[in-house]
Amino acid sequence: MNNTLIPLQDKKIVRSELNIEKWPIFTTSSFKRKSREFSREITTGDGKTLSQKVIIGRIADKEVGVLRTFEMKGFYALVKIWEEARKPINQNVNFSLHQIAEILRREWGRTTYRQIQNMIDRLRFTPIKWVYSWKQRNDNKEYSLEDGFTILADKKIFEKKESNQRVFSFSSFRFHEAILKNLIENHTKPVYLGIILNFKKEISLLLYRHIDLVMADKNYYERTTEGLFSDLDLSEYKYPSKRKQLLTPALKELEGSELSTGMISRADLEKTTDGKDWKVVFRKSKKGLKIEHKEKQENDNNKAVLAVELFNKRFPQKKGMLKEEVIEALIKKYSLDKVMLHISRISNGATVNNPIGLLKMSLEKEWDLPPTQEEIQLQEKQVRDEKEKIERARQEREREEYLKTKEEEERLNKIFFSLSQEEQEKLKEEARQEIIAEHMEDNQEKTSKFFLMDIMVMIKVREILREKES
């Protein structure tokens, strides 16, 4: 259960395109097929039935792949970058793969680089067809974009690392015009990217996204697991027991999570009346209110009760053996903290016939017992947290260096563009000649042309301007 409110600045709120949010465009990494198709029937204003359909990853009869939850996170990250770039319409947005990794909290390295590059490719080349299923703001019609489009209309990836470890990033992207139009006209919904990134399980992520949408105007919602998995296009899970197995840990993750319109105060499973299926039950409360939970609150005024509960939890086969008066005497003699520590650490193996006697002996002889699994996990977490802290500091240093480099480039660009056209051309020619001199040993025409690209010439121009200043 997650009942800690995430500070506003850490939520990374982005506004995602509404059609993409209303359809289960993205699926799990375990999805086997290479294309997806789902449909809905709606009644139009004149009483007619309209069949809506969305097809992903299919060109004619050829299947080219689907979009998964990592592409979902990547899409949100690109929306965030687009927003921070002041929402350009008629030009590409510049970005770097390292910037995506930072937003998605991915540790930077070769694997992350490859994963993000592949994700960008899938957003660029995986087609989506909208058969009477695409809506625009302030328009009651459902449009058919059967030719389909890809989420990204254009992308260019160029990142070059020099010997001094500086990375020059000139990657760029542009959303498809249909998506851009709705983003600009605010046909969108808010998405808490920071909260989404906290989920460990893909099913939690898909379920959260669905619940955030369907509970926008309601405080209570229930659905059979069969119906819910159909809504999420996960109908391959045919058996209620399998659906329950997948949902149980996911609901624990969801309970206490903030939605765009409130907080999930209850996320639970109940048997259906006919006993043939389970149903999920969600309740939404106002943000900041105390959430519902079935577990009993600890009673700090009754120390014996706490100790007995811990004992019964560790020795379920001996439940009821430890009486409150016995534990009260031990607490009085050794203190609550010490008694709780020894209960949590004494062996609870199947061969332990008298755990109470073992507890008393452990307290009396002050055994130096090994740490519990929970304590080991806590220590490991502390080590991980420290490593993450160091890594965040390193990333922050890299980011500062990147911003300084970018600021310097912009300063030098400003100087360059303040020159006359003749002076600019003269400077660029000087840069070309220096590049040719540096790469005279390179006889490969393709490589030579690469170094004489405008973008590389401008890098050399800035170097010349910097040298002239010194």
C-alpha positions as CSV (number, residue, x, y, z in Angstrom):
1,M,0.0,0.0,0.0
2,N,1.3,3.4,-1.0
3,N,-0.1,6.1,1.3
4,T,2.6,8.7,1.0
5,L,1.7,11.8,-1.0
6,I,4.3,12.7,-3.6
7,P,5.3,16.4,-3.6
8,L,3.9,18.4,-6.5
9,Q,7.3,19.1,-8.0
10,D,8.1,15.4,-8.1
11,K,4.9,14.3,-9.8
12,K,6.1,15.5,-13.3
13,I,2.6,16.3,-14.5
14,V,2.2,16.2,-18.2
15,R,-0.9,16.5,-20.4
16,S,-1.3,13.5,-22.6
17,E,-3.4,13.4,-25.8
18,L,-6.9,12.2,-24.8
19,N,-7.5,9.6,-27.6
20,I,-4.3,7.9,-26.7
21,E,-5.4,7.8,-23.0
22,K,-9.0,6.5,-23.8
23,W,-7.8,3.5,-25.7
24,P,-5.5,0.7,-24.4
25,I,-2.8,1.6,-26.9
26,F,0.0,0.1,-24.9
27,T,0.4,-3.4,-23.6
28,T,2.8,-5.5,-21.4
29,S,6.2,-6.8,-22.3
30,S,4.9,-10.3,-22.1
31,F,2.4,-9.8,-25.0
32,K,3.2,-12.4,-27.6
33,R,1.5,-11.2,-30.8
34,K,3.0,-8.7,-33.3
35,S,-0.2,-6.6,-33.8
36,R,-3.4,-5.7,-31.8
37,E,-6.9,-4.8,-32.7
38,F,-9.8,-3.8,-30.5
39,S,-13.2,-2.4,-31.1
40,R,-16.2,-0.7,-29.3
41,E,-19.8,-0.1,-30.3
42,I,-21.3,3.3,-29.6
43,T,-24.6,4.9,-30.3
44,T,-24.5,8.2,-32.3
45,G,-26.8,11.2,-31.7
46,D,-29.2,10.0,-34.4
47,G,-29.6,6.6,-32.7
48,K,-27.4,4.7,-35.1
49,T,-24.7,2.2,-34.0
50,L,-21.2,3.0,-34.9
51,S,-18.4,0.5,-34.8
52,Q,-15.1,2.0,-33.6
53,K,-11.8,0.2,-34.0
54,V,-8.2,0.8,-33.3
55,I,-5.5,-1.4,-35.0
56,I,-1.9,-1.3,-33.9
57,G,1.2,-2.7,-35.7
58,R,-0.4,-3.9,-38.9
59,I,0.3,-2.8,-42.5
60,A,-2.0,-4.6,-44.9
61,D,-1.5,-8.2,-43.8
62,K,1.9,-7.7,-42.4
63,E,2.4,-7.4,-38.6
64,V,5.2,-5.1,-37.5
65,G,5.0,-5.0,-33.7
66,V,3.1,-3.4,-30.9
67,L,3.6,-0.6,-28.4
68,R,4.4,-1.6,-24.8
69,T,4.5,0.1,-21.4
70,F,8.1,1.4,-22.0
71,E,6.9,3.2,-25.1
72,M,4.1,4.7,-22.9
73,K,6.6,6.1,-20.5
74,G,8.7,7.3,-23.4
75,F,5.7,9.0,-25.0
76,Y,5.0,10.9,-21.7
77,A,8.7,11.9,-21.4
78,L,8.6,13.3,-24.9
79,V,5.4,15.2,-24.1
80,K,7.2,16.7,-21.1
81,I,10.2,17.7,-23.3
82,W,7.8,19.2,-25.9
83,E,6.0,21.2,-23.1
84,E,9.3,22.5,-21.7
85,A,10.3,23.6,-25.2
86,R,7.2,25.9,-25.3
87,K,5.1,23.6,-27.4
88,P,6.4,24.2,-30.9
89,I,4.2,23.2,-33.8
90,N,6.1,23.6,-37.1
91,Q,9.5,22.4,-36.1
92,N,11.2,19.5,-34.5
93,V,12.0,19.5,-30.7
94,N,15.7,19.0,-29.8
95,F,16.4,16.4,-27.1
96,S,19.1,13.9,-26.0
97,L,18.7,10.2,-25.1
98,H,20.4,11.0,-21.8
99,Q,17.6,13.5,-21.1
100,I,15.0,10.7,-21.6
101,A,16.9,8.4,-19.3
102,E,17.0,11.1,-16.6
103,I,13.2,11.7,-16.8
104,L,12.5,8.0,-16.7
105,R,14.9,7.4,-13.8
106,R,17.0,5.0,-15.8
107,E,20.7,4.4,-14.9
108,W,22.7,5.6,-17.9
109,G,24.7,3.1,-19.8
110,R,25.0,1.2,-23.0
111,T,21.8,-0.9,-22.3
112,T,19.7,2.1,-21.4
113,Y,21.0,3.9,-24.5
114,R,19.9,1.0,-26.7
115,Q,16.6,0.6,-25.0
116,I,15.7,4.3,-25.4
117,Q,16.8,4.3,-29.0
118,N,14.6,1.3,-29.8
119,M,11.7,2.8,-28.0
120,I,12.0,6.0,-30.1
121,D,12.1,3.8,-33.2
122,R,8.9,2.0,-32.2
123,L,7.1,5.3,-31.5
124,R,8.3,6.5,-35.0
125,F,7.5,3.4,-37.0
126,T,4.6,1.4,-35.3
127,P,1.4,2.4,-37.2
128,I,-1.9,3.0,-35.5
129,K,-5.2,3.0,-37.5
130,W,-8.2,4.8,-36.1
131,V,-11.5,3.6,-37.6
132,Y,-14.1,6.1,-36.5
133,S,-12.3,6.3,-33.2
134,W,-10.4,9.6,-33.4
135,K,-12.0,12.7,-31.8
136,Q,-11.0,16.3,-31.9
137,R,-11.7,19.0,-29.3
138,N,-15.2,20.6,-29.4
139,D,-16.3,18.2,-32.1
140,N,-18.9,15.4,-31.7
141,K,-17.8,13.5,-34.7
142,E,-15.6,10.4,-34.6
143,Y,-13.0,10.6,-37.4
144,S,-11.6,7.6,-39.4
145,L,-7.8,7.8,-39.9
146,E,-7.6,4.4,-41.6
147,D,-4.4,5.2,-43.4
148,G,-3.0,5.3,-39.9
149,F,-0.2,7.3,-38.4
150,T,2.7,6.8,-36.1
151,I,3.0,8.7,-32.8
152,L,6.2,10.4,-34.0
153,A,6.0,11.9,-37.5
154,D,9.8,12.5,-37.5
155,K,12.9,11.6,-35.5
156,K,16.6,12.1,-35.9
157,I,19.1,10.5,-33.5
158,F,22.6,12.0,-33.5
159,E,24.8,11.8,-30.4
160,K,28.6,12.0,-30.6
161,K,31.0,11.5,-27.7
162,E,34.4,13.2,-28.0
163,S,37.6,12.1,-26.3
164,N,37.0,14.5,-23.3
165,Q,33.8,12.6,-22.6
166,R,31.6,15.5,-23.6
167,V,28.5,14.4,-25.5
168,F,27.1,16.5,-28.4
169,S,23.4,15.7,-28.8
170,F,21.5,16.9,-31.8
171,S,18.6,14.5,-31.7
172,S,15.1,15.8,-32.5
173,F,11.5,14.6,-32.8
174,R,8.1,15.8,-33.9
175,F,4.7,14.4,-33.0
176,H,2.1,13.5,-35.7
177,E,0.0,16.6,-36.7
178,A,-3.2,15.0,-35.4
179,I,-1.6,14.5,-32.0
180,L,-0.1,18.0,-32.0
181,K,-3.5,19.6,-32.9
182,N,-5.2,18.0,-29.9
183,L,-2.2,18.8,-27.6
184,I,-2.3,22.5,-28.6
185,E,-6.1,22.7,-28.3
186,N,-5.9,21.0,-24.9
187,H,-7.9,17.8,-25.9
188,T,-5.8,16.2,-23.2
189,K,-5.8,14.8,-19.6
190,P,-3.3,15.3,-16.9
191,V,-0.9,12.4,-16.2
192,Y,1.3,12.1,-13.1
193,L,4.4,10.7,-14.7
194,G,6.2,10.7,-11.3
195,I,3.6,8.4,-9.8
196,I,3.5,6.1,-12.9
197,L,7.3,5.6,-12.6
198,N,6.9,4.4,-9.0
199,F,5.0,1.3,-10.1
200,K,7.0,-1.9,-10.2
201,K,4.5,-4.0,-12.1
202,E,3.3,-3.4,-15.6
203,I,-0.3,-4.5,-14.7
204,S,-0.3,-1.8,-12.0
205,L,0.7,0.8,-14.5
206,L,-2.1,-0.2,-17.0
207,L,-4.7,-0.4,-14.3
208,Y,-3.8,2.9,-12.8
209,R,-4.0,4.6,-16.2
210,H,-7.4,3.0,-16.7
211,I,-8.8,3.8,-13.3
212,D,-7.5,7.4,-13.5
213,L,-9.7,7.8,-16.6
214,V,-12.9,5.9,-15.6
215,M,-13.1,7.3,-12.1
216,A,-12.7,11.0,-13.1
217,D,-16.4,11.6,-12.4
218,K,-17.1,8.9,-9.8
219,N,-16.0,7.9,-6.3
220,Y,-16.8,4.2,-6.5
221,Y,-16.2,1.7,-9.3
222,E,-16.4,-2.1,-9.5
223,R,-15.8,-4.5,-12.4
224,T,-15.5,-8.2,-12.8
225,T,-11.9,-9.3,-13.6
226,E,-13.1,-10.7,-16.9
227,G,-14.6,-7.4,-17.9
228,L,-11.6,-5.4,-16.6
229,F,-9.1,-7.5,-18.5
230,S,-11.3,-7.1,-21.6
231,D,-11.2,-3.3,-21.1
232,L,-7.4,-3.5,-20.9
233,D,-7.2,-5.8,-23.9
234,L,-5.6,-8.6,-21.8
235,S,-8.2,-11.2,-22.7
236,E,-5.6,-13.9,-23.0
237,Y,-5.9,-14.4,-19.3
238,K,-8.9,-16.7,-19.4
239,Y,-9.0,-18.1,-15.9
240,P,-10.3,-16.2,-12.9
241,S,-7.5,-17.7,-10.7
242,K,-4.8,-16.3,-13.0
243,R,-6.4,-12.9,-13.1
244,K,-6.6,-12.8,-9.3
245,Q,-3.0,-13.9,-9.1
246,L,-1.9,-10.9,-11.3
247,L,-4.2,-8.4,-9.7
248,T,-3.5,-9.1,-6.0
249,P,0.0,-7.5,-5.8
250,A,-1.1,-4.8,-8.3
251,L,-4.0,-3.7,-6.1
252,K,-1.6,-3.4,-3.2
253,E,0.6,-1.1,-5.2
254,L,-2.4,1.0,-6.3
255,E,-4.0,1.5,-2.9
256,G,-3.1,5.0,-1.6
257,S,-1.9,6.3,-5.0
258,E,-3.0,9.7,-6.1
259,L,-5.2,10.1,-9.2
260,S,-5.7,13.3,-11.1
261,T,-9.1,13.8,-9.4
262,G,-8.4,12.3,-5.9
263,M,-6.8,9.3,-4.2
264,I,-7.4,5.5,-4.4
265,S,-8.6,4.9,-0.8
266,R,-9.6,1.3,-1.5
267,A,-8.4,-1.3,-4.1
268,D,-9.6,-4.7,-3.4
269,L,-10.9,-8.0,-4.7
270,E,-14.3,-9.6,-3.9
271,K,-16.0,-12.8,-5.0
272,T,-18.9,-12.2,-7.4
273,T,-22.3,-13.3,-6.2
274,D,-22.4,-16.4,-8.4
275,G,-18.9,-17.3,-7.2
276,K,-17.6,-17.8,-10.8
277,D,-15.3,-14.8,-10.9
278,W,-13.7,-12.0,-8.8
279,K,-14.5,-8.3,-9.0
280,V,-12.2,-5.4,-8.4
281,V,-13.6,-2.7,-6.1
282,F,-12.2,0.8,-6.1
283,R,-13.1,3.7,-3.9
284,K,-11.8,7.3,-4.4
285,S,-11.4,9.9,-1.7
286,K,-10.2,13.4,-1.5
287,K,-6.4,13.9,-1.6
288,G,-4.9,14.0,1.8
289,L,-7.7,12.2,3.6
290,K,-6.9,9.1,5.7
291,I,-7.2,6.1,3.5
292,E,-9.3,3.0,4.2
293,H,-7.4,-0.2,5.0
294,K,-8.4,-3.5,6.5
295,E,-5.3,-4.0,8.6
296,K,-5.7,-3.1,12.3
297,Q,-3.9,0.0,13.5
298,E,-1.2,-0.6,16.0
299,N,-2.3,0.1,19.5
300,D,0.6,1.9,21.2
301,N,-1.1,1.8,24.5
302,N,-1.2,-2.0,24.7
303,K,2.4,-3.2,24.2
304,A,1.5,-6.8,25.0
305,V,-0.9,-6.9,22.1
306,L,1.8,-5.8,19.7
307,A,4.2,-8.5,20.9
308,V,1.5,-11.2,20.8
309,E,0.6,-10.2,17.2
310,L,4.2,-10.4,16.1
311,F,4.6,-13.8,17.8
312,N,1.5,-15.2,16.1
313,K,2.6,-13.8,12.7
314,R,6.1,-15.5,13.0
315,F,4.7,-18.8,14.5
316,P,1.2,-19.2,12.9
317,Q,1.2,-22.9,13.9
318,K,1.6,-21.9,17.6
319,K,-1.0,-19.1,17.4
320,G,-2.6,-18.6,20.8
321,M,0.2,-20.2,22.8
322,L,1.7,-16.9,24.0
323,K,-0.5,-15.4,26.6
324,E,-0.6,-11.6,27.3
325,E,0.3,-12.0,30.9
326,V,3.5,-13.9,30.0
327,I,4.6,-11.3,27.5
328,E,3.7,-8.5,29.9
329,A,6.2,-10.0,32.4
330,L,8.9,-10.3,29.8
331,I,8.3,-6.7,28.6
332,K,8.5,-5.4,32.2
333,K,11.8,-7.2,32.7
334,Y,13.5,-6.6,29.3
335,S,11.5,-3.7,27.6
336,L,9.2,-3.8,24.6
337,D,12.0,-3.1,22.0
338,K,14.1,-5.9,23.2
339,V,11.3,-8.5,23.4
340,M,10.1,-7.5,19.9
341,L,13.7,-7.8,18.5
342,H,14.1,-11.3,19.9
343,I,10.7,-12.4,18.7
344,S,11.6,-11.3,15.2
345,R,15.0,-13.0,15.3
346,I,14.6,-16.4,17.0
347,S,14.3,-19.3,14.7
348,N,10.8,-20.1,13.4
349,G,11.7,-23.4,11.6
350,A,9.4,-26.4,11.6
351,T,11.5,-28.1,14.2
352,V,10.9,-25.4,16.9
353,N,8.4,-27.0,19.2
354,N,8.6,-24.5,22.1
355,P,9.1,-21.0,20.7
356,I,8.2,-19.4,24.0
357,G,10.9,-21.3,25.8
358,L,13.3,-20.3,23.0
359,L,12.3,-16.7,23.4
360,K,12.9,-16.7,27.2
361,M,16.3,-18.3,26.8
362,S,17.3,-15.9,24.1
363,L,16.4,-12.9,26.3
364,E,18.0,-14.4,29.4
365,K,21.3,-15.3,27.7
366,E,21.2,-12.2,25.4
367,W,21.8,-14.3,22.3
368,D,23.4,-12.4,19.4
369,L,20.8,-13.5,16.9
370,P,21.3,-13.2,13.1
371,P,19.3,-10.4,11.4
372,T,15.9,-11.1,10.0
373,Q,15.2,-11.2,6.3
374,E,13.4,-7.9,6.7
375,E,16.5,-6.4,8.4
376,I,18.8,-7.7,5.7
377,Q,16.5,-6.2,3.0
378,L,16.6,-2.9,4.9
379,Q,20.4,-2.9,5.0
380,E,20.5,-3.7,1.3
381,K,18.0,-1.0,0.6
382,Q,20.2,1.5,2.6
383,V,23.2,0.5,0.5
384,R,21.2,0.8,-2.7
385,D,19.9,4.2,-1.6
386,E,23.4,5.4,-1.0
387,K,24.5,4.2,-4.4
388,E,21.5,5.9,-6.0
389,K,22.3,9.1,-4.1
390,I,25.9,9.0,-5.5
391,E,24.5,8.3,-9.0
392,R,22.0,11.1,-8.7
393,A,24.9,13.5,-7.7
394,R,26.9,12.3,-10.7
395,Q,24.0,12.8,-13.1
396,E,23.4,16.2,-11.6
397,R,27.0,17.1,-12.3
398,E,26.7,15.8,-15.9
399,R,23.5,17.8,-16.3
400,E,25.2,21.0,-15.0
401,E,28.1,20.4,-17.4
402,Y,25.6,19.8,-20.3
403,L,23.7,23.0,-19.5
404,K,27.0,25.0,-19.3
405,T,28.1,23.5,-22.7
406,K,24.7,24.4,-24.2
407,E,24.8,27.9,-22.8
408,E,28.3,28.4,-24.2
409,E,27.1,27.1,-27.6
410,E,24.2,29.5,-27.6
411,R,26.5,32.4,-26.7
412,L,28.9,31.6,-29.5
413,N,25.9,31.1,-31.9
414,K,24.7,34.6,-31.0
415,I,28.1,36.0,-31.8
416,F,28.2,34.1,-35.2
417,F,24.7,35.3,-36.3
418,S,25.5,38.9,-35.4
419,L,28.1,38.8,-38.1
420,S,27.4,39.8,-41.7
421,Q,26.5,37.2,-44.2
422,E,29.9,37.6,-45.8
423,E,31.7,37.2,-42.5
424,Q,29.7,34.1,-41.6
425,E,30.5,32.4,-44.9
426,K,34.2,33.3,-44.5
427,L,34.2,31.8,-41.0
428,K,32.4,28.6,-42.2
429,E,35.0,28.2,-45.0
430,E,37.8,28.6,-42.5
431,A,36.1,25.8,-40.4
432,R,35.8,23.5,-43.4
433,Q,39.5,24.0,-44.3
434,E,40.5,23.1,-40.7
435,I,38.3,20.0,-40.7
436,I,39.8,18.9,-44.0
437,A,43.3,19.4,-42.6
438,E,42.4,17.3,-39.5
439,H,41.0,14.4,-41.5
440,M,43.3,14.4,-44.6
441,E,44.3,10.8,-43.7
442,D,40.6,9.8,-44.1
443,N,40.2,8.5,-47.6
444,Q,36.6,7.3,-47.2
445,E,34.3,9.7,-49.0
446,K,31.4,8.9,-46.8
447,T,33.2,9.8,-43.6
448,S,34.6,13.0,-45.1
449,K,31.2,14.1,-46.1
450,F,30.0,13.4,-42.5
451,F,32.6,15.7,-41.0
452,L,31.7,18.5,-43.5
453,M,28.0,18.4,-42.6
454,D,26.7,21.8,-41.5
455,I,26.2,20.6,-38.0
456,M,29.9,19.6,-37.7
457,V,31.1,22.8,-39.4
458,M,29.2,24.8,-36.8
459,I,30.9,22.9,-34.0
460,K,34.3,23.9,-35.6
461,V,33.0,27.5,-36.1
462,R,32.3,27.8,-32.4
463,E,35.8,26.4,-31.6
464,I,37.4,29.1,-33.8
465,L,35.3,31.9,-32.2
466,R,36.3,30.7,-28.8
467,E,40.0,30.6,-29.8
468,K,39.7,34.2,-31.2
469,E,38.3,35.4,-27.8
470,S,41.2,34.0,-25.8
